[in-house]
Amino acid sequence: MSTYLIGDVHGCYHELRALLEQVNFCPKKDTLWLTGDLVARGAGSLDVLRYVKGLGDSARIVLGNHDLHLLGIYCKISRNKPKDNLTPLLEAPDADELINWLRRQPLLQIDEEKQIIMAHAGITPQWDLATARMCAREVESVLSSDAYPLFIDSMYGDMPNNWSPDLSGLSRLRFSTNALTRMRYCFPSGQLDMLCKDSPENAPSPLKPWFELPSRLSSQYSVFFGHWASLEGKVTANNVYALDTGCCWGGPLTLFHWEEKTFYHQASHIKRAQD
């Protein structure tokens, strides 16, 4: 039995299947973890969702910001941008089934036995594990309810950007969603900066990547995340692993074999990065 963790797929279906063939992935005995952003950009978002959904309990995913954006488009809250290549998915005969499956997926995955944590963007240094779990479940509860369009309509925005247990309602849900699916940089206090997208060497002071600030998580856990393709998967210090290597921009799709502690890569079928 093997545990495989893969970075953001972004609709790159053929690369996903080729990467899994490299490691002889067997759904009957292996487990596949995916860092979110299954959809958008690449041409195969529909095939990716159908495949991952069909894996059943063999797949463990977290929702990313592009997955949530798809829910916004489905609810007619967000605009369907041609560059996201989502129209075939939205017009598919099983679109309703796929969307309803997607919105019932978690924002946080934890394996206590293997001591693995996975979130699309990461875990804000202002949270310990109990708080992260609680906040993720609050968002998941709303997304799986009939009231989820109201939340989707209110999730966009960068504020509040500082955690407090006193946050409530939609403000609390928005902070949690941003921390789990959009975060890159924090101020030294742990307050989120939602504007900077530069690579770490170009980020203005005093901003730091969230994983460089002191963490309130146990050092025994390994944290896997995606979302940040410009890191090129080069973060593997302090039990933190960046898995998004920009397959939809022409970079490879990256897999980490947990038991072997080995990386595998699949070249993108995209010849060059797109705007």
C-alpha positions as a printed NumPy array, in Angstrom:
array([[  0.   ,   0.   ,   0.   ],
       [  1.4  ,   3.356,  -1.058],
       [  0.47 ,   6.958,  -0.38 ],
       [  0.936,   9.369,  -3.272],
       [  0.575,  13.149,  -2.992],
       [  0.197,  15.253,  -6.144],
       [  0.252,  19.023,  -6.66 ],
       [ -2.294,  21.182,  -8.453],
       [ -3.627,  19.366, -11.526],
       [ -5.515,  22.309, -13.063],
       [ -7.27 ,  20.227, -15.671],
       [ -4.093,  18.502, -16.906],
       [ -5.77 ,  15.118, -17.171],
       [ -3.327,  13.316, -19.439],
       [ -0.357,  14.373, -17.326],
       [ -2.161,  13.127, -14.2  ],
       [ -2.794,   9.704, -15.701],
       [  0.762,   9.453, -17.054],
       [  2.217,  10.376, -13.664],
       [  0.118,   7.735, -11.934],
       [  1.244,   5.177, -14.499],
       [  4.859,   5.986, -13.588],
       [  4.285,   4.738, -10.057],
       [  1.841,   1.95 , -10.953],
       [ -0.931,   3.531,  -8.894],
       [ -3.535,   0.932,  -7.939],
       [ -6.795,   2.352,  -6.52 ],
       [ -7.593,  -0.963,  -4.83 ],
       [ -4.609,  -0.694,  -2.5  ],
       [ -3.06 ,   2.798,  -2.829],
       [ -4.228,   6.242,  -1.703],
       [ -3.977,   9.394,  -3.8  ],
       [ -3.841,  12.808,  -2.112],
       [ -4.436,  15.918,  -4.26 ],
       [ -3.635,  19.469,  -3.153],
       [ -6.695,  21.04 ,  -4.791],
       [ -7.231,  23.187,  -7.88 ],
       [ -8.262,  20.114,  -9.807],
       [ -9.847,  22.336, -12.421],
       [ -9.251,  25.398, -14.619],
       [ -6.531,  26.391, -17.075],
       [ -5.867,  22.945, -18.559],
       [ -8.22 ,  21.469, -21.141],
       [ -9.256,  18.377, -19.182],
       [-11.092,  19.642, -16.097],
       [-14.146,  17.504, -16.858],
       [-12.051,  14.345, -17.229],
       [-10.087,  15.129, -14.049],
       [-13.237,  15.489, -11.939],
       [-14.792,  12.357, -13.385],
       [-11.627,  10.365, -12.753],
       [-10.995,  11.573,  -9.204],
       [-14.649,  11.189,  -8.24 ],
       [-14.549,   7.655,  -9.62 ],
       [-11.657,   6.76 ,  -7.316],
       [-13.995,   6.96 ,  -4.327],
       [-12.248,   6.459,  -1.002],
       [ -8.907,   5.92 ,  -2.745],
       [ -8.664,   9.682,  -3.308],
       [ -8.252,  12.333,  -0.622],
       [ -8.487,  15.893,  -1.912],
       [ -8.764,  19.409,  -0.574],
       [-10.536,  22.255,  -2.283],
       [ -8.463,  25.017,  -3.832],
       [ -9.378,  28.562,  -4.789],
       [-10.042,  27.556,  -8.414],
       [-12.333,  24.761,  -7.295],
       [-14.288,  27.283,  -5.23 ],
       [-14.315,  29.652,  -8.204],
       [-15.911,  26.88 , -10.279],
       [-18.667,  26.674,  -7.675],
       [-19.11 ,  30.434,  -8.034],
       [-19.482,  30.111, -11.808],
       [-21.945,  27.273, -11.392],
       [-24.032,  29.457,  -9.051],
       [-23.84 ,  32.312, -11.616],
       [-22.007,  34.46 ,  -9.066],
       [-18.635,  34.502, -10.84 ],
       [-17.789,  34.97 , -14.501],
       [-16.786,  32.025, -16.668],
       [-13.474,  33.161, -18.172],
       [-12.503,  31.532, -21.473],
       [ -8.895,  30.989, -20.294],
       [-10.157,  28.626, -17.563],
       [-11.51 ,  26.108, -20.106],
       [-14.449,  25.234, -17.864],
       [-17.288,  25.371, -20.399],
       [-17.112,  21.647, -21.339],
       [-17.442,  20.764, -17.661],
       [-20.317,  23.158, -17.045],
       [-22.18 ,  21.872, -20.119],
       [-21.584,  18.175, -19.399],
       [-24.638,  15.981, -18.71 ],
       [-23.204,  15.038, -15.313],
       [-22.218,  18.608, -14.341],
       [-24.731,  18.773, -11.479],
       [-23.496,  15.481, -10.051],
       [-19.842,  16.547, -10.274],
       [-20.46 ,  19.947,  -8.714],
       [-22.445,  18.472,  -5.845],
       [-19.635,  15.983,  -5.228],
       [-16.992,  18.736,  -5.383],
       [-18.677,  21.036,  -2.877],
       [-18.766,  18.22 ,  -0.337],
       [-14.994,  17.783,  -0.364],
       [-12.874,  19.043,   2.567],
       [-10.528,  22.005,   2.838],
       [ -8.201,  20.154,   5.183],
       [ -6.95 ,  16.569,   5.228],
       [ -5.223,  15.028,   8.25 ],
       [ -3.831,  11.523,   8.641],
       [ -2.993,  11.04 ,  12.304],
       [ -1.27 ,   7.711,  11.744],
       [  1.091,   9.   ,   9.056],
       [  1.057,  12.496,  10.625],
       [  0.343,  14.178,   7.299],
       [ -1.567,  17.452,   6.918],
       [ -2.689,  18.806,   3.549],
       [ -4.284,  22.149,   2.692],
       [ -4.335,  23.89 ,  -0.657],
       [ -2.496,  27.066,   0.423],
       [ -1.198,  25.966,   3.833],
       [ -1.874,  26.547,   7.519],
       [ -1.68 ,  30.083,   8.862],
       [  0.881,  30.382,  11.694],
       [ -1.878,  31.94 ,  13.823],
       [ -3.612,  28.55 ,  14.071],
       [ -2.801,  25.42 ,  15.977],
       [ -4.076,  22.142,  14.539],
       [ -7.286,  22.123,  16.568],
       [ -8.186,  25.61 ,  15.317],
       [ -7.329,  24.733,  11.729],
       [ -9.525,  21.647,  11.919],
       [-12.409,  23.601,  13.477],
       [-12.271,  26.438,  10.938],
       [-12.038,  24.053,   7.992],
       [-15.062,  22.117,   9.209],
       [-17.086,  25.315,   9.545],
       [-16.507,  26.165,   5.887],
       [-17.11 ,  22.573,   4.808],
       [-20.419,  22.517,   6.667],
       [-21.671,  25.572,   4.786],
       [-20.44 ,  24.329,   1.41 ],
       [-22.281,  21.03 ,   1.836],
       [-25.538,  22.764,   2.815],
       [-28.278,  24.233,   0.649],
       [-27.095,  27.699,   1.739],
       [-23.745,  27.368,  -0.015],
       [-24.521,  29.968,  -2.753],
       [-24.851,  32.627,  -0.042],
       [-21.401,  31.761,   1.236],
       [-19.903,  31.673,  -2.27 ],
       [-21.348,  35.13 ,  -2.925],
       [-19.639,  36.432,   0.23 ],
       [-16.3  ,  34.608,   0.131],
       [-14.568,  37.051,  -2.211],
       [-12.504,  39.719,  -0.498],
       [ -9.253,  40.083,   1.432],
       [-10.66 ,  41.13 ,   4.798],
       [-10.546,  40.278,   7.606],
       [ -6.888,  39.285,   7.342],
       [ -6.111,  38.733,  11.029],
       [ -7.329,  35.755,  13.02 ],
       [ -9.364,  36.2  ,  16.17 ],
       [-11.543,  33.622,  17.926],
       [-14.112,  36.409,  18.103],
       [-14.613,  36.425,  14.335],
       [-18.064,  35.179,  13.436],
       [-20.438,  34.673,  10.556],
       [-19.349,  35.323,   6.99 ],
       [-16.256,  37.257,   8.12 ],
       [-14.971,  34.2  ,   9.955],
       [-15.729,  31.926,   7.002],
       [-13.979,  34.302,   4.597],
       [-10.837,  34.453,   6.732],
       [-10.727,  30.669,   6.989],
       [-11.234,  30.234,   3.26 ],
       [ -8.491,  32.731,   2.44 ],
       [ -6.089,  31.126,   4.911],
       [ -6.66 ,  27.625,   3.558],
       [ -6.982,  28.334,  -0.172],
       [ -5.336,  31.69 ,  -1.053],
       [ -2.61 ,  32.519,   1.497],
       [  1.021,  32.992,   0.487],
       [  2.583,  35.661,   2.666],
       [  2.155,  36.822,   6.243],
       [  3.406,  39.695,   8.334],
       [  5.621,  38.748,  11.316],
       [  2.51 ,  38.707,  13.535],
       [  0.957,  36.056,  11.311],
       [ -1.526,  38.513,   9.802],
       [ -2.262,  37.543,   6.204],
       [ -1.092,  39.6  ,   3.251],
       [ -3.412,  38.828,   0.36 ],
       [ -1.796,  41.09 ,  -2.234],
       [  1.793,  39.966,  -2.835],
       [  2.292,  37.175,  -5.388],
       [  6.009,  37.712,  -6.   ],
       [  8.535,  34.947,  -5.515],
       [ 10.051,  34.97 ,  -1.99 ],
       [ 13.309,  36.568,  -3.086],
       [ 11.374,  39.549,  -4.474],
       [  8.79 ,  39.946,  -1.705],
       [  8.882,  43.287,   0.141],
       [  9.914,  43.433,   3.784],
       [  8.582,  42.492,   6.309],
       [  6.51 ,  39.872,   4.47 ],
       [  7.507,  36.245,   4.843],
       [  6.107,  33.076,   3.278],
       [  3.697,  31.594,   5.795],
       [  5.886,  28.501,   6.23 ],
       [  8.927,  30.56 ,   7.302],
       [  7.158,  31.922,  10.377],
       [  7.095,  29.973,  13.661],
       [  4.372,  27.347,  13.471],
       [  1.96 ,  26.316,  16.188],
       [  1.683,  22.85 ,  14.638],
       [  3.544,  19.941,  16.124],
       [  6.905,  19.402,  14.451],
       [  5.907,  15.756,  14.072],
       [  3.484,  16.602,  11.254],
       [  4.454,  16.972,   7.604],
       [  2.468,  19.678,   5.809],
       [  1.788,  19.397,   2.069],
       [  0.358,  22.266,   0.03 ],
       [ -0.059,  23.503,  -3.537],
       [ -1.25 ,  26.887,  -4.824],
       [  2.181,  28.499,  -5.237],
       [  3.657,  27.423,  -8.562],
       [  6.487,  29.973,  -8.499],
       [  8.063,  28.063,  -5.603],
       [  8.707,  25.319,  -8.173],
       [  8.365,  22.663,  -5.491],
       [ 11.615,  23.699,  -3.84 ],
       [ 10.23 ,  23.978,  -0.286],
       [ 10.988,  20.778,   1.602],
       [ 12.374,  22.193,   4.867],
       [ 10.805,  22.006,   8.327],
       [  8.499,  19.163,   7.233],
       [  6.783,  21.437,   4.693],
       [  6.405,  20.292,   1.085],
       [  5.32 ,  22.501,  -1.843],
       [  3.849,  20.33 ,  -4.603],
       [  2.497,  22.822,  -7.163],
       [  5.037,  22.976,  -9.98 ],
       [  2.857,  24.728, -12.571],
       [  1.855,  21.932, -14.934],
       [ -0.802,  24.159, -16.515],
       [  1.916,  26.756, -17.261],
       [  4.312,  24.303, -18.887],
       [  6.038,  23.007, -15.758],
       [  5.915,  19.381, -14.625],
       [  3.221,  17.722, -12.556],
       [  4.799,  16.563,  -9.303],
       [  4.103,  13.524,  -7.11 ],
       [  5.606,  12.623,  -3.74 ],
       [  5.668,   8.974,  -2.684],
       [  5.283,   9.143,   1.07 ],
       [  6.641,   5.736,   1.998],
       [  9.687,   6.041,  -0.253],
       [ 10.188,   9.79 ,   0.373],
       [ 10.743,  10.135,  -3.367],
       [  9.586,  12.738,  -5.913],
       [  8.304,  11.866,  -9.38 ],
       [  7.626,  14.307, -12.211],
       [  5.603,  14.247, -15.412],
       [  6.373,  16.737, -18.167],
       [  3.552,  19.051, -19.181],
       [  1.937,  18.672, -22.574],
       [  1.769,  22.46 , -22.734],
       [  4.648,  23.848, -24.77 ],
       [  4.797,  27.25 , -23.14 ],
       [  3.231,  29.181, -20.282],
       [  0.026,  31.013, -21.064],
       [ -0.956,  34.49 , -19.956]])
